[in-house]
Every structure is written in C-alpha cells, then in structure tokens.
Amino acid sequence: MVSSGICAGEEITLPAIEVEGQKEGEFAIQPAWSAIGTKERVDRGTIEVQGGAEQISPYKAISLQPGVDITSKDAFGMEISHRIRGKSNRNVGELLEGLPLKGIGPGVGLSTMVDLENIEAISLTKGAVSADSGFGYGNESGVVDMHVRRPLDYAHATLTQGFGSEDFMRSYARLDTGILGGIARGFVSASYTDADKWKGKGQSPDARKNFAFGLSGAVQKFEAEVYGIYNEDNKHAYRGLSYEQTRNLSRYKDFDYNTRLTGDSSQDMYYYDYNRQSFETYTIFGKLGIPVTQNLKLTVRPYYLKDKGHSYTGSQNKVIDWIVDHDTYGAVFELSHAIDQGVIKLGYWYQQDEPPGPPTSRKYLSTDGEFLSWERLVKGSNHKFKSPYLAAEKTIGNATLGAGLKYLWMTSPDFTSYDTTDLGDVSYSEALSRVGEDDVLVDVKGKTYELFLPSVGASYDFTPNLSVRASYGKNYETPQYSLGSAIIQYYKKGLTDEELQDVWHSIKPEVSHNFDLGLNYTHGSWFVAPTLYYSLVKNVALNCYDPELAFSYWQNVGEAHAYGAEMAVGYTFNRYFNTSVSLSYNRYEFTEDVQSSGGTTIHAKGHQLPNVPKFMANWTANLDMKGFRFTPTVRYLGKRYADVENEYSVKSHVVVDLTLSRRFKLAERRAITLVASVTNLLDEDYISIISAGDTSIGRDAPTYYPGAPRTFFASLQFDF
C-alpha cells in the first residue's frame, strides 16, 4: 500500500542504507581451526540468518557446518534432533560460556533456553576436545559452546517484532546501560514467543517467556561478570507416523494427536493436551578474574541451574505425568600462566546435580485427567563430577602444539524405590515423607567411575596460505541411565537385591578415541578446508540379552566406529557476493553383531546406524544488491535407514530456505532493519526425524516425523 500523504511528483529521500548481516568477506560456513580437534566458529551475522526468526535454537545456527545433521519436527526450533558425525543428541556437550548448564532427563536445556540475540558467537568442536573444555554429561561427539553477547560500552536499545505463518509471533527487547560509574556495564532483555503447531491442535512454542540480564566490570585488574536467565517453556508434542504412513506423505503428513476426547481411553491417550510439556528454568553464572602475578591469573566460574516442570505422555490407555524438579550447581577453577607464545592452564571442575534421570517421580492419570496412582517414587542421591585438568599450548616457529590431560571421577546416584500402593495425589516431597524402610522395594548404591582423558594435537603452517592439523583425544559419555528407569521391572521379575545391585553397577561410561587430520588452504578469494576423521567408540549402550538372567536390559557392552570426510569451501566473487559449501561423508556402524531378546542375533556389524545419513551437503550465498541482502540456503540430506540391519530406509531430500533483509541507518547507532524469510521454499514433503534406537530392527519400531511445510516470517527491528 502507498500512503495518501505522498503526492505524485514529490521527491522522496530515504535514509542512508547499510546492509545487515555478515560483514564483508564473512562466510556462513567457516573453515576449521585449532590445534586440538576440529573447531569451527559461527558469528553473529550467521546466527541472525540461520538461527531463524525465532532465534531460539543454537543448533539451527550451526546447521550448515560440515558433519552437522540438524533436523526438526517444526519450523521454530522447538523440536530438534541433532547429530554430529552421526552421533546422537545425548552425546553432544552443550555449554554456555564453557559451563555445562544442562541437566539430564526431560526439560529445556541449552537447546531452547537462550535467546540467540544475546549470543555473540557459537563454537563447535568435533573430534578431540581440549582438556579445559567439554565439561558436563559428555562430549563424545563434540562440544557446542555459546558465547554471550557482552554488555555494550554505550547506552543502546533494541526492539524486534516478528510475525509469521501458524500465527507465529515474537517480541524481543534488550537494553544496554553503557558504562556505569566508570567500572561496570550491563544489559537486560526479555522476549515472548508463541506459535501454533503446523499440524493438529496445540502450540509450540506456547507462550515462551524469556528474561536475561548481564553485568560486567573491572576494578584495577580484577574482572567480574554475572549473567542470569529465566525461561518459561511450554509446548505441545507432534505425533509421529508409522513406516507405512511415510510411504504416502501427501496423505498422512498432517496426521497428529486427537483434537477432542471420545470417552475411549485407548483413543483419548492420544489427545493433544495429554502430550505436552511445561517447564521453568532458572540459571545464574559468572566469572571472576583475579591477577596473581603479571603472567599468572586465577579464574573462577561458578554456576547454578534449576529446572522444574511436567512432561505429559499418553501411554497404555493412561497419561504419564513425569515430574521434574532438580538443581545443578558447580564451578570451574583455573590458573592460567602466560608463556612466550603460549599458555599453560591448571584447573579443576566440580559439579553436582539431582536426578532425574533416571526418572524419580511419575504419576498415572486417567484420560479424564484424574489421578490414578503413582507409577514410581524413587529417592536418589546426586550425580557427582570431579575433574582436575592440565592443558598447554605453544607456538614454535610455524608449528602450534597443544596437549592436555583431564582425570574425571564420575559418580552415579544411589536409588531407593518405594511401594506406592497407599499413596494419594500428593507432591513428591510429601510422598517421600509418608514412606519408610518397610516400603522399600529396591535399594541400589551408585558407583564412582574413573576416566583418564588425554588430548594432543598440532598444526603447522607450510606457507601463509597452507596449513595442516592433526589431533587425537579421548572423549566420554555418561553411562546409560535408562537402566535405572526399568530397574523396578527387574525387581518384579524376581531379581534378588544382589542381582539388582550387580545390574546397576554393570553400566559404565561410553568412551571414544578420536583422530582428526585436516588441511586449510586459502588463495586469493577462496578457501578449502578438508578433514578426515576416525572415531572408535567403546562401551556403547545396548539393550542386550543376558543368558544368566534370561532377559534383556541396557548394558554398556557394544563397540562401534565412525569414519568419514568433511569439506568446507568458500569463494568471494566481490565485496557484494560470496558463497560457501559444506560436504560430509560419514560411516557410523557397529563392529560386531548384537545379541537381543531370547538370544537372537541382530545383524548390526558393518551396517549404518539408523537415522544417520552417509551423505550431506549444504550451500549458501550472500548477495548484496541495491541495499538488499539475499541469503539463499540449500540443504541436502542423504538416504537414512530406519533399522540397524539396513532393510528399510527413508529417501533423501532437499530443502531450500531464503532470507531477504534491508537495514536503514538513521544515525550513528540508530537503524531500522526489515527481514523477510521463508523456510522450505519449495514446500517439500519429507521425513525430518527418524526416532529409532541404535539397534532398532524392523520398520515399525521407529517413529517417523515429517518436516514442516513452507513457512513465512517477517520482522522489524529498531536500534537506537
């Protein structure tokens, strides 16, 4: 529409135009660097575009990097599955400012807890992980670390309003104070995000609310930072498809949970409002830097996280209410000593966090929403982590050498499970107060595991344009705690206390030995960065048959390996146009067959694991034309198998996205930015996620989730 206030023949003067997005010469797909592991960094410009209109999921922002497989049930980043070099969600170390602000079990976690507008960069480490990083429940397939956008030196405000398909709406505001009293600066931010599901009834996200603050300052050489986040995250679940339904996506892609109750519990457990989750998460973390000498510095980084809420799932003609309320707290202490062209770090990481997992508090509800009984009541001690580490890096001539050693004590929790026959609909704490020793069904003690985690690597510059890098590192993952959720079933099978204790102690941490060899070459306007890798994974969690006990249970007894090649390529045509590509080939397979229920053999050896593509490719470009910035993106995901014997598969697909932006600079630090984008531009029907275990067999064991259809977004941002 044209305003009637503009008359024909009038000269219209627009404000000066400054293009929004990546800086000149900055590629969306970045080459790898670092002596240890294969490390890549995604900066603000790429986060703004690839993070999507919702700016919630860090995994969307890194989705173009080689070896990164990000798939989603929705267009808003709320229901994401992420694999790095084929390894699944539970193996990825999620960090914020190097800290593992993530519990275990259901809940929000870092995948949707942070507004990406408050993130300056995201670093991704694949393969070996340096000793001074990768803290938390595991880092076997690498580390994703978000770096906070610090408070600005000057007073500034940002207001953003976005709209889109499925009644998507997002409001975001941030206020930076500038320097206060000559020693400190701070920011506060808030956001509200809401959208309908793209199919069925319900919302995802459902009125997500996020508040954050940051404060940093320095007095003489003492430095201090503190940050806090509150996140209220609600969403309705998406219902998956059967394998047969995937054969006719045009008909079944909109299949979802029921929109009304029928009075039949076998149908009403699929009611949409009985399949949802609601969580509140609070976190506070900080950093204190204390100079000891000119070259020696002590850094203390404490953190605290509280995650509480409910996860509802319809199952077996009932509704399971999984109640979560747990705390995580810890700190990283580090002495760093600067040496000539290098640094030596001596540190210690400590963490405790409450279960779940495994599940400690679940109730059965009827499909009328009434309390039926307790599904389980378990009292558990805390998970505990203690880890001293030593890391060093030094440049000698054209070579940069890095090495580190982390020694980890990991303690699994004690668990006491109680008879809940006479318990009513009371809180978890009240229920525990009503049970005693006579009500104990199962009582198992935790175990402390000790892991020796070395890492070593080197890079060498043959010329200013050509360098090679090689590294080795041993990574880890927590034991398969799914065993704990089933231990009551084993009690009902008649196992003795001693047998139950042996079963609980039979689990152990997964470990992997990771080797990377890479090359970086730049010439004029282009770069190429290929990487070869190999990973041997031991103690893989498998649901295996035990002939002595005559049933199957989770055991860390498997062995697998992953190997492949990755490549990032970028070319700058001129200051207005650049393009980049990432290519990935990955094999991830068991090295031996698996014994399943009844002693039958699953022919897993040499077969690609389910939901792991062998081939992936991404292409993107940045084109500045007459003040507009066009960013097309094309993603190719190769064929994936639904079962470990590779008899059933889901075909490959291509998804095209497009973003258009324009920034009007009004004055110094004042601007208006317009952004329009569309995801799945060609409205492709495809299967996004195959929810399958590593040893799934047959076509019907997994659940299949279609990707979102074409989705439009638009936003208006004011900076002043």
C-alpha positions in Angstrom: 0.0 0.0 0.0 1.1 3.6 -0.7 0.3 6.3 1.9 -2.1 9.0 0.6 0.2 11.6 2.2 2.8 11.1 -0.6 1.8 13.2 -3.6 2.7 12.5 -7.2 5.9 14.2 -8.3 7.3 14.7 -4.7 10.9 13.8 -4.3 11.2 11.1 -1.6 14.5 10.9 0.2 15.2 7.6 2.1 17.8 7.3 4.9 21.2 6.0 4.1 21.3 2.3 3.7 23.7 -0.1 5.4 23.4 -3.8 4.6 22.5 -6.1 7.5 24.1 -9.5 8.1 27.6 -10.9 7.7 30.5 -8.5 7.5 32.2 -8.1 4.2 34.1 -11.3 3.3 32.5 -13.3 6.1 31.3 -16.8 5.1 28.3 -18.5 6.7 30.3 -21.8 6.5 33.6 -21.4 8.3 36.8 -23.3 7.9 38.1 -25.4 10.8 41.0 -24.2 13.1 42.7 -25.1 16.4 45.5 -27.5 17.3 43.3 -29.9 19.2 40.1 -31.2 17.5 38.3 -29.7 14.5 36.9 -26.4 15.7 34.7 -24.0 13.9 33.0 -20.7 14.9 29.7 -19.2 13.8 29.4 -15.4 14.4 26.6 -13.0 14.8 25.8 -12.5 11.1 25.2 -16.2 10.5 23.3 -16.6 13.8 20.9 -13.9 12.8 20.1 -15.6 9.5 20.5 -19.3 10.2 19.1 -19.1 13.7 15.7 -18.3 12.2 13.1 -15.8 13.1 12.5 -17.4 16.5 16.2 -17.1 17.5 16.0 -19.9 20.0 18.0 -22.9 18.9 21.8 -22.8 18.7 21.7 -25.9 16.6 19.9 -24.2 13.8 22.6 -21.6 13.7 25.4 -24.2 13.2 23.4 -26.4 10.9 25.4 -25.5 7.8 28.8 -26.7 9.2 30.3 -30.0 7.8 29.3 -33.1 9.7 26.4 -31.4 11.5 22.9 -33.0 11.0 20.1 -30.9 12.3 16.5 -32.0 11.7 13.3 -30.7 13.2 9.7 -31.5 13.6 8.7 -27.8 13.4 9.9 -24.6 11.8 10.6 -22.8 15.1 13.5 -24.8 16.6 11.5 -26.3 19.5 11.6 -29.9 18.4 15.1 -30.5 17.1 17.2 -33.6 16.7 21.0 -33.1 16.4 23.7 -35.4 15.3 27.4 -34.6 14.9 29.3 -37.0 12.8 26.4 -39.4 13.2 26.4 -39.5 17.0 23.1 -38.7 18.6 21.7 -35.9 20.9 22.8 -37.4 24.2 26.5 -37.4 23.2 26.8 -33.7 22.5 28.3 -31.4 25.1 26.2 -28.3 25.4 27.9 -25.3 27.1 27.2 -21.7 27.7 30.4 -19.7 28.3 32.2 -23.0 28.7 29.8 -24.2 31.5 27.5 -27.2 31.4 24.2 -25.5 32.2 22.2 -28.6 31.3 20.5 -31.2 33.5 19.8 -34.7 32.4 16.3 -36.1 31.6 13.4 -34.1 30.2 13.4 -30.3 30.4 14.6 -27.4 28.5 18.4 -27.4 28.5 20.5 -25.1 26.4 18.9 -26.1 23.2 15.9 -23.7 23.8 16.8 -21.8 27.0 18.7 -18.8 25.5 17.6 -16.0 23.2 20.1 -16.1 20.4 20.0 -12.3 20.2 22.1 -12.4 23.4 24.7 -14.7 21.8 27.8 -13.2 20.1 29.2 -16.5 18.6 28.8 -20.3 18.8 31.9 -22.5 18.6 31.6 -26.1 17.5 34.3 -28.7 18.4 34.4 -32.1 16.6 36.7 -34.9 17.3 39.2 -34.4 20.2 38.2 -31.9 22.9 40.8 -29.9 24.8 41.2 -30.7 28.5 40.0 -27.2 29.5 36.6 -27.7 27.8 33.9 -30.2 27.3 32.6 -30.4 30.8 29.2 -31.9 31.7 27.5 -35.2 31.0 29.6 -35.9 28.0 31.4 -34.7 24.9 31.8 -37.9 22.9 30.6 -36.4 19.6 31.9 -32.9 20.3 31.0 -29.6 22.0 28.7 -26.8 21.2 29.6 -23.7 23.2 27.6 -20.4 23.1 29.4 -17.2 23.9 27.4 -14.4 25.5 27.0 -11.0 23.8 28.6 -8.8 26.4 27.0 -5.6 27.7 27.9 -2.7 25.3 30.1 0.2 26.3 27.4 2.7 25.3 23.7 3.0 26.1 21.6 1.2 23.4 18.2 -0.3 22.9 17.0 -3.0 20.5 13.3 -3.7 19.9 12.3 -6.5 17.5 8.8 -7.6 16.5 8.3 -10.7 14.3 5.3 -12.4 12.7 4.8 -15.5 10.6 2.9 -18.5 9.5 0.9 -20.5 12.0 0.2 -17.3 14.0 3.9 -17.1 14.9 4.6 -14.0 17.0 7.9 -13.0 18.7 8.7 -9.8 20.6 12.2 -9.1 21.8 13.7 -6.2 23.7 17.2 -5.5 25.0 18.6 -2.5 26.9 22.3 -1.9 27.4 23.2 0.6 30.0 26.6 1.6 28.8 29.4 2.3 31.2 28.2 2.9 34.8 30.4 4.7 37.2 33.4 4.1 35.0 33.7 0.5 36.2 30.6 -1.5 35.1 28.1 -2.1 32.3 25.0 -4.2 32.0 22.1 -5.3 29.9 18.6 -6.6 30.5 16.5 -8.4 27.8 13.0 -10.0 27.5 11.2 -12.0 24.8 7.8 -13.6 24.2 7.4 -16.2 21.5 4.2 -18.0 20.5 3.1 -20.1 17.5 0.5 -22.8 16.6 1.8 -26.2 15.6 1.9 -26.6 11.8 -0.4 -29.6 12.1 -3.0 -30.7 14.5 -4.0 -28.7 17.5 -1.8 -27.0 20.1 1.1 -24.6 20.3 4.8 -25.0 20.0 6.2 -22.7 21.4 3.3 -22.0 23.7 3.8 -18.5 25.2 7.5 -19.0 25.7 8.8 -16.2 28.1 12.5 -15.4 28.5 14.3 -12.9 30.7 18.0 -12.3 30.9 20.5 -9.9 32.4 24.2 -9.4 32.3 26.6 -7.3 34.4 30.4 -7.0 33.8 33.0 -4.7 35.3 36.6 -4.3 36.2 38.4 -2.6 39.2 42.1 -2.2 38.5 43.0 -5.7 37.1 40.1 -7.6 38.8 37.4 -8.6 36.4 33.9 -9.8 37.2 30.9 -11.0 35.1 27.5 -12.3 36.2 24.6 -13.4 34.0 21.1 -14.8 34.7 18.4 -16.3 32.6 14.7 -17.2 33.3 13.0 -19.3 30.7 9.3 -20.5 30.7 9.0 -23.1 28.0 5.7 -24.8 27.1 4.9 -26.8 24.0 2.6 -29.5 22.7 4.1 -32.5 21.1 4.0 -33.7 17.5 2.7 -37.1 16.7 4.9 -39.3 14.5 4.0 -41.6 11.7 4.3 -45.3 11.1 6.6 -46.6 8.3 3.5 -47.4 6.2 2.3 -43.8 6.5 5.6 -42.4 5.3 5.0 -44.1 2.0 2.2 -41.7 1.3 3.2 -38.4 2.9 0.8 -36.3 0.8 -2.0 -38.0 2.6 -0.5 -38.6 6.1 1.9 -35.7 6.8 -0.9 -33.8 8.7 -1.6 -36.8 10.9 -1.4 -35.7 14.6 -2.9 -36.1 18.0 -6.6 -36.1 18.5 -8.3 -32.8 18.9 -11.2 -34.0 21.1 -11.9 -36.5 23.8 -14.1 -39.5 23.0 -14.5 -41.3 26.3 -12.5 -44.3 25.0 -9.2 -44.4 26.9 -7.4 -46.3 24.1 -8.1 -43.2 21.9 -8.0 -40.5 24.5 -4.4 -41.2 25.4 -3.7 -39.6 22.0 -5.5 -36.4 23.0 -3.2 -33.5 22.1 -3.3 -31.9 25.6 -2.2 -35.1 27.2 1.0 -35.0 25.2 2.8 -31.8 26.1 5.4 -30.4 28.4 5.7 -27.3 30.6 9.0 -26.2 32.3 10.5 -23.3 34.1 14.3 -22.9 34.1 16.4 -20.5 36.1 20.2 -20.1 35.8 22.8 -17.8 37.1 26.5 -18.0 36.2 29.5 -15.8 36.3 33.3 -15.3 36.1 35.8 -13.7 38.4 39.3 -13.0 37.2 42.0 -12.4 39.8 45.5 -11.4 38.7 48.2 -13.2 40.8 51.3 -12.0 39.0 51.9 -10.3 35.7 51.6 -13.6 33.8 49.5 -15.7 36.3 45.8 -15.4 36.6 43.1 -17.2 38.6 39.7 -17.5 37.1 36.6 -18.8 39.0 33.4 -19.6 37.1 30.5 -20.7 39.3 27.1 -21.7 38.0 23.7 -22.8 39.2 20.7 -24.2 37.3 17.2 -25.1 38.4 14.8 -26.9 36.1 11.3 -27.8 37.1 8.1 -28.8 35.4 6.0 -31.6 33.9 6.2 -33.8 30.9 2.9 -35.5 29.9 2.7 -38.5 27.7 -0.3 -40.7 26.7 0.6 -44.4 27.1 -1.1 -47.7 27.8 -4.6 -46.1 28.0 -3.3 -43.7 30.6 -1.4 -40.5 30.9 2.1 -40.4 32.5 2.9 -37.2 34.4 6.7 -37.1 34.7 7.5 -34.6 37.4 10.9 -32.9 37.2 12.4 -30.6 39.9 16.2 -30.7 40.1 19.1 -28.5 40.8 22.5 -28.4 39.2 25.5 -26.5 40.6 29.2 -26.4 40.1 32.3 -24.3 39.3 35.4 -24.3 37.2 38.6 -23.1 38.9 41.6 -22.3 36.6 45.1 -21.0 36.9 46.5 -19.8 33.6 50.1 -18.9 33.1 51.2 -17.0 30.0 54.4 -18.1 28.5 56.3 -17.0 25.4 53.7 -17.5 22.5 51.7 -19.9 24.6 49.8 -20.7 27.8 49.6 -23.3 30.5 46.4 -24.0 32.3 45.8 -25.9 35.5 42.2 -26.3 36.5 39.5 -28.2 38.4 35.8 -28.8 37.6 33.3 -29.8 40.2 29.5 -30.4 39.7 26.6 -32.0 41.5 23.1 -32.4 40.2 19.9 -34.1 41.2 18.1 -36.8 39.3 16.1 -37.2 37.1 17.4 -39.1 35.2 16.7 -41.7 35.7 13.0 -40.9 36.5 12.3 -40.4 40.2 8.7 -39.2 40.2 5.9 -40.2 37.9 2.2 -40.4 38.3 -0.5 -42.2 36.3 -3.5 -40.1 35.4 -6.7 -41.3 33.8 -7.7 -40.0 30.4 -10.3 -37.9 32.3 -7.4 -36.1 33.9 -7.9 -37.7 37.3 -5.1 -39.2 39.5 -4.9 -43.0 39.4 -1.7 -44.0 41.2 2.0 -43.4 41.4 3.9 -45.0 38.5 7.1 -44.8 40.6 8.6 -43.0 43.7 12.3 -43.0 43.8 14.7 -41.1 46.1 18.1 -40.6 44.6 21.4 -39.0 45.6 23.2 -36.5 43.4 25.2 -37.2 40.3 28.8 -36.0 41.1 31.7 -35.0 38.9 35.2 -34.1 39.9 37.9 -33.4 37.4 41.4 -31.8 37.7 42.9 -30.9 34.3 46.1 -29.7 32.7 46.3 -28.0 29.3 49.1 -26.3 27.4 49.5 -24.7 24.0 52.6 -23.1 22.5 53.6 -21.8 19.1 57.2 -22.7 18.0 58.0 -21.2 14.6 55.4 -22.3 12.2 54.0 -25.0 14.5 51.4 -24.7 17.2 51.4 -27.6 19.7 48.7 -28.5 22.1 48.3 -31.1 24.8 46.1 -31.8 27.8 45.1 -34.3 30.4 41.8 -34.5 32.2 41.1 -37.0 35.0 37.5 -37.5 35.7 35.7 -39.0 38.7 32.1 -39.6 37.8 29.7 -40.9 40.5 26.3 -42.4 39.6 23.5 -41.8 42.1 22.1 -44.2 44.8 18.5 -45.1 44.3 15.8 -46.2 46.7 12.4 -47.1 45.2 9.3 -47.3 47.4 6.0 -49.2 47.3 3.4 -46.5 46.4 0.2 -48.6 47.0 -1.4 -46.4 49.6 -0.1 -43.0 48.3 -2.5 -40.5 47.1 -2.2 -37.5 44.8 0.4 -35.6 46.8 3.7 -33.8 46.0 7.0 -35.6 45.5 8.3 -34.3 48.8 5.1 -35.1 50.7 5.1 -38.7 49.2 8.7 -39.2 50.4 7.7 -38.1 53.9 5.0 -40.8 54.0 7.2 -43.8 53.2 9.7 -45.6 55.4 12.0 -48.6 55.5 9.1 -51.1 55.3 8.1 -49.6 52.0 11.5 -50.0 50.3 11.3 -52.2 47.1 14.8 -51.6 45.6 17.8 -50.0 47.2 21.0 -49.8 45.0 24.2 -47.9 45.5 25.9 -45.7 43.0 29.4 -46.2 41.7 32.4 -44.0 41.0 34.0 -44.3 37.6 37.5 -43.1 36.9 38.4 -41.9 33.4 41.8 -40.8 32.0 41.1 -38.4 29.2 44.2 -37.3 27.2 44.3 -35.0 24.2 47.1 -33.9 21.9 47.3 -32.0 18.6 49.4 -29.9 16.3 49.0 -27.5 13.4 51.7 -26.4 11.0 51.8 -23.5 8.6 53.8 -24.5 5.5 53.0 -21.1 4.0 50.8 -18.2 5.0 48.1 -19.9 2.8 48.6 -23.6 3.6 48.4 -25.3 7.0 47.7 -28.9 8.2 46.4 -30.0 11.6 46.3 -33.4 13.3 44.9 -34.4 16.7 43.9 -37.2 19.0 41.6 -37.1 22.0 39.7 -39.4 24.3 36.1 -38.3 24.9 33.4 -39.6 27.3 29.7 -40.0 27.8 27.8 -40.9 31.0 26.5 -44.4 31.5 23.2 -45.5 30.0 20.9 -44.4 32.8 17.9 -45.7 31.0 18.6 -48.9 33.0 17.6 -47.0 36.2 14.1 -46.3 34.8 13.5 -50.0 34.2 15.0 -51.4 37.4 11.6 -51.7 39.1 10.6 -54.1 36.2 13.6 -56.2 37.0 12.6 -56.3 40.7 9.2 -57.6 39.6 10.9 -60.3 37.6 12.2 -61.6 40.9 15.8 -60.5 40.9 17.5 -60.5 44.3 18.9 -57.4 45.9 22.4 -58.6 45.0 21.4 -59.2 41.3 19.8 -55.7 41.1 22.9 -54.2 42.5 25.1 -56.0 40.0 22.8 -54.9 37.2 23.1 -51.2 38.3 26.9 -51.5 38.6 27.1 -53.2 35.2 26.7 -49.9 33.3 29.7 -47.8 32.7 30.7 -44.6 30.8 30.9 -44.7 27.0 34.4 -43.6 25.7 35.7 -42.8 22.2 39.1 -42.4 20.7 39.0 -39.6 18.1 41.6 -38.9 15.4 41.4 -35.9 13.0 43.6 -34.9 10.1 42.8 -31.7 8.3 44.1 -29.1 5.9 43.4 -25.4 5.4 44.2 -23.7 2.1 43.4 -20.1 1.1 44.2 -18.5 -2.2 43.0 -15.0 -3.0 39.3 -15.0 -2.7 38.7 -18.6 -1.8 39.4 -21.2 0.8 39.1 -25.0 1.1 39.3 -27.0 4.4 39.0 -30.8 4.1 39.1 -33.0 7.2 39.4 -36.8 7.6 38.4 -38.4 10.9 38.1 -41.7 12.7 36.4 -42.5 16.0 36.4 -45.8 17.9 33.6 -45.9 20.4 33.6 -48.4 23.3 31.0 -49.3 25.9 28.2 -48.3 23.6 24.8 -48.7 25.4 22.8 -51.7 24.0 19.6 -53.4 25.2 21.2 -56.8 25.2 20.1 -60.3 26.3 21.7 -61.7 29.5 21.5 -65.5 29.4 22.2 -65.8 33.1 19.2 -63.7 34.0 17.2 -64.7 30.9 16.1 -61.3 29.8 17.4 -58.2 28.1 18.4 -54.9 29.7 20.6 -51.9 29.0 24.3 -52.7 29.1 27.4 -50.7 28.0 28.9 -53.5 26.1 28.9 -52.5 22.4 31.6 -51.3 20.1 31.2 -49.0 17.1 33.3 -46.9 14.9 32.7 -43.8 12.8 34.9 -42.6 9.9 34.5 -40.1 7.2 35.4 -36.9 5.4 34.3 -33.3 5.6 35.0 -30.3 3.5 34.2 -26.6 3.7 34.7 -24.4 0.6 34.2 -20.7 0.2 34.6 -18.2 -2.6 34.2 -14.4 -2.6 33.4 -13.0 -6.1 33.5 -9.4 -4.9 32.5 -7.3 -1.9 28.8 -7.9 -2.7 28.7 -11.6 -3.3 30.2 -14.7 -1.6 29.2 -18.3 -1.4 30.2 -21.3 0.7 29.6 -25.1 0.6 29.9 -27.9 3.1 30.2 -31.6 2.2 30.1 -34.6 4.5 30.5 -38.3 4.2 30.1 -40.4 7.3 30.0 -44.1 8.1 28.8 -45.0 11.6 28.4 -48.7 12.3 28.8 -51.4 14.9 31.9 -53.5 14.7 30.1 -56.7 15.9 26.6 -58.2 15.9 24.3 -57.7 18.9 22.5 -60.4 21.0 18.9 -59.5 21.5 15.9 -60.9 23.5 15.9 -64.6 23.7 19.4 -64.8 22.4 18.6 -64.0 18.8 21.2 -62.1 16.8 20.8 -58.7 15.4 23.0 -58.4 12.3 24.4 -55.0 13.1 28.0 -55.4 12.1 29.1 -53.2 9.2 25.6 -51.6 8.8 24.9 -47.9 9.1 23.1 -46.9 12.3 19.5 -45.7 12.0 18.8 -42.1 11.2 22.4 -41.5 10.2 22.9 -40.3 6.6 26.1 -41.2 4.7 26.0 -38.0 2.6 25.1 -34.4 3.5 25.7 -31.2 1.7 24.8 -27.5 2.3 25.2 -24.5 0.1 24.6 -20.8 0.9 25.4 -17.4 -0.5 25.2 -13.8 0.5 24.3 -11.4 -2.3 24.1 -7.6 -1.6 22.2 -5.8 -4.4 20.9 -2.2 -4.2 20.8 -2.2 -0.5 19.1 -5.6 -0.2 20.8 -8.7 1.1 19.7 -12.1 -0.3 20.7 -15.3 1.5 19.5 -18.5 -0.2 20.3 -21.8 1.6 20.1 -25.3 0.2 20.4 -28.4 2.4 20.7 -32.0 1.1 20.3 -34.9 3.5 21.0 -38.3 2.1 19.2 -41.6 2.5 18.8 -42.8 6.0 17.9 -46.3 7.4 15.2 -47.0 9.8 16.8 -50.2 11.2 20.3 -51.3 12.0 20.1 -54.2 9.6 19.5 -51.6 6.8 16.5 -53.2 5.3 14.2 -50.2 5.5 15.0 -46.6 4.5 13.8 -43.1 4.1 14.7 -41.3 0.9 17.0 -38.3 0.6 15.6 -34.8 0.4 16.5 -31.2 -0.4 15.2 -28.2 1.5 15.6 -24.6 0.3 15.4 -21.5 2.5 15.6 -17.9 1.6 16.2 -14.7 3.7 15.9 -11.1 2.5 17.0 -8.2 4.7 17.5 -4.4 4.4 18.9 -2.0 7.0 18.2 1.7 7.1 20.8 3.6 9.0 19.2 6.6 10.6 22.2 7.9 12.5 25.1 6.7 14.5 23.9 3.5 16.3 20.3 4.1 15.2 18.8 1.9 12.5 15.7 0.1 11.3 16.1 -3.4 9.9 13.5 -5.2 7.8 13.8 -9.0 7.4 11.6 -11.4 5.4 12.3 -15.1 5.2 10.8 -18.4 4.1 11.8 -21.9 5.1 11.1 -24.9 2.9 10.6 -22.6 0.0 9.6 -25.4 -2.4 7.2 -26.9 0.1 8.9 -30.3 0.0 7.3 -33.3 1.7 9.9 -35.2 3.6 10.7 -37.2 6.7 12.8 -35.0 9.0 13.4 -37.2 12.1 13.5 -41.0 12.5 13.2 -41.7 16.2 14.9 -45.0 16.5 17.3 -46.8 18.8 20.8 -47.7 17.6 19.8 -51.4 17.5 16.2 -51.0 16.1 15.1 -53.7 13.8 12.1 -53.9 11.5 10.3 -50.9 10.0 7.7 -50.4 12.8 10.0 -49.9 15.8 10.9 -46.3 15.0 8.6 -43.3 14.8 8.8 -41.0 11.8 8.3 -37.2 11.9 7.7 -35.2 8.8 9.3 -31.8 8.4 7.4 -28.5 8.4 5.9 -27.2 5.2 6.6 -23.8 3.6 6.7 -21.2 6.4 6.9 -17.4 6.1 8.4 -14.9 8.6 8.8 -11.2 8.7 10.3 -8.9 11.4 11.0 -5.3 12.1 13.9 -4.2 14.3 14.7 -0.8 15.8 18.1 0.0 17.2 18.6 3.3 19.0 
